[in-house]
Amino acid sequence: MFQIVFNEISAAEISALDILEQLELLEEFRVTENDLNDIGSDRFGRFERDGHVFYRFRAKDYRFYFEVKDGSVIVHRVLHKGTFSDFLFRSKMPLGEDEALANSKHFWKLIDEGRNAKRI
């Protein structure tokens, strides 16, 4: 299992939730090397940009977007599923969620903000 590190943006996003919901989400959010090698499940997704590999983890109605660096899971964003689902519906994208994310400028802006945020 990896050490999980939240940056200040992702920490604020999860802190905005009810404490019980936070605990339930964090209980579910477990990442192992096997999980990253077996991305075929509904819970995990994988996509790349500029040589960087990013992952998506689904927990309840939320999505954790992260990358793995130096033995740690660096969480860049924690977003409610409705955020991107609404975007997909309005855009009528005929793609899977991970493929659509990889092609979305708005999504990458969110991830870049998270990558550039101070780690907590």
C-alpha positions as CSV (number, residue, x, y, z in Angstrom):
1,M,0.0,0.0,0.0
2,F,1.2,3.5,-0.8
3,Q,1.4,6.6,1.4
4,I,-1.5,8.9,0.4
5,V,-0.7,12.7,0.3
6,F,-3.3,15.3,-0.3
7,N,-2.4,18.8,-1.6
8,E,-4.1,21.8,-0.2
9,I,-6.8,21.8,-2.9
10,S,-7.7,18.1,-2.6
11,A,-7.6,18.4,1.2
12,A,-10.0,21.4,1.1
13,E,-12.3,19.5,-1.3
14,I,-12.6,16.5,1.0
15,S,-12.7,18.7,4.2
16,A,-15.8,20.4,2.8
17,L,-17.7,17.1,3.2
18,D,-19.5,15.8,6.2
19,I,-17.1,14.1,8.6
20,L,-18.8,10.7,8.4
21,E,-18.7,10.9,4.6
22,Q,-15.0,11.9,4.7
23,L,-14.3,8.8,6.9
24,E,-16.3,6.5,4.5
25,L,-14.5,7.8,1.4
26,L,-11.0,7.6,3.0
27,E,-11.8,4.0,4.2
28,E,-12.5,3.0,0.6
29,F,-9.5,4.8,-0.9
30,R,-6.9,2.2,-0.8
31,V,-4.3,1.9,-3.6
32,T,-1.9,-1.0,-4.0
33,E,0.6,-1.9,-6.8
34,N,-1.9,-4.6,-7.9
35,D,-4.6,-2.0,-8.3
36,L,-2.4,0.1,-10.6
37,N,-1.5,-2.9,-12.7
38,D,-5.1,-4.1,-13.0
39,I,-7.0,-1.0,-14.2
40,G,-9.8,-3.1,-15.7
41,S,-12.1,-2.5,-12.7
42,D,-14.8,0.1,-12.5
43,R,-13.1,1.7,-9.5
44,F,-9.8,2.6,-11.2
45,G,-9.0,4.4,-14.5
46,R,-5.7,5.4,-16.1
47,F,-4.8,8.1,-18.6
48,E,-1.7,10.0,-19.7
49,R,-0.7,13.5,-20.6
50,D,2.8,14.7,-21.6
51,G,4.4,11.5,-20.3
52,H,2.7,11.7,-16.9
53,V,0.4,8.9,-15.8
54,F,-2.7,9.8,-13.9
55,Y,-5.3,7.6,-12.2
56,R,-8.9,7.9,-11.2
57,F,-10.5,6.1,-8.3
58,R,-14.2,5.9,-7.8
59,A,-15.6,5.9,-4.3
60,K,-19.3,6.4,-3.8
61,D,-20.3,9.6,-5.7
62,Y,-16.7,11.0,-5.7
63,R,-13.6,10.6,-7.9
64,F,-10.1,10.9,-6.6
65,Y,-7.6,12.0,-9.3
66,F,-4.0,11.2,-8.5
67,E,-0.6,10.2,-9.7
68,V,2.1,8.0,-8.1
69,K,5.4,9.6,-7.4
70,D,8.3,8.3,-5.2
71,G,6.2,5.7,-3.5
72,S,3.4,8.0,-2.7
73,V,-0.1,8.6,-4.1
74,I,-0.4,12.3,-4.7
75,V,-4.1,13.3,-4.7
76,H,-4.6,16.3,-7.0
77,R,-8.4,16.6,-6.9
78,V,-11.5,15.0,-5.2
79,L,-14.5,15.8,-7.3
80,H,-18.2,14.8,-7.1
81,K,-19.2,12.6,-10.0
82,G,-21.9,15.1,-11.0
83,T,-19.3,17.7,-11.8
84,F,-17.9,15.8,-14.8
85,S,-21.1,13.8,-15.6
86,D,-22.9,17.1,-16.1
87,F,-20.2,18.3,-18.4
88,L,-20.4,15.0,-20.4
89,F,-24.1,15.3,-20.7
90,R,-24.0,18.9,-21.9
91,S,-21.2,18.2,-24.3
92,K,-22.8,14.9,-25.5
93,M,-19.4,13.2,-25.7
94,P,-19.6,9.7,-27.1
95,L,-16.6,8.6,-25.1
96,G,-15.9,6.7,-21.9
97,E,-15.3,8.7,-18.8
98,D,-11.5,8.3,-18.7
99,E,-11.0,8.9,-22.4
100,A,-13.2,12.0,-22.2
101,L,-11.1,13.2,-19.2
102,A,-7.9,12.7,-21.1
103,N,-9.2,15.0,-23.9
104,S,-10.8,17.7,-21.7
105,K,-8.9,21.0,-21.3
106,H,-11.1,21.9,-18.4
107,F,-10.2,18.7,-16.6
108,W,-6.5,19.2,-17.1
109,K,-6.8,22.7,-15.8
110,L,-8.2,21.3,-12.6
111,I,-5.5,18.7,-12.4
112,D,-2.7,21.3,-13.1
113,E,-4.1,23.4,-10.2
114,G,-3.9,20.4,-8.0
115,R,-0.4,19.4,-9.1
116,N,0.9,22.9,-8.5
117,A,-0.8,23.2,-5.0
118,K,1.2,22.8,-1.9
119,R,1.2,19.4,-0.4
120,I,-0.1,18.9,3.1
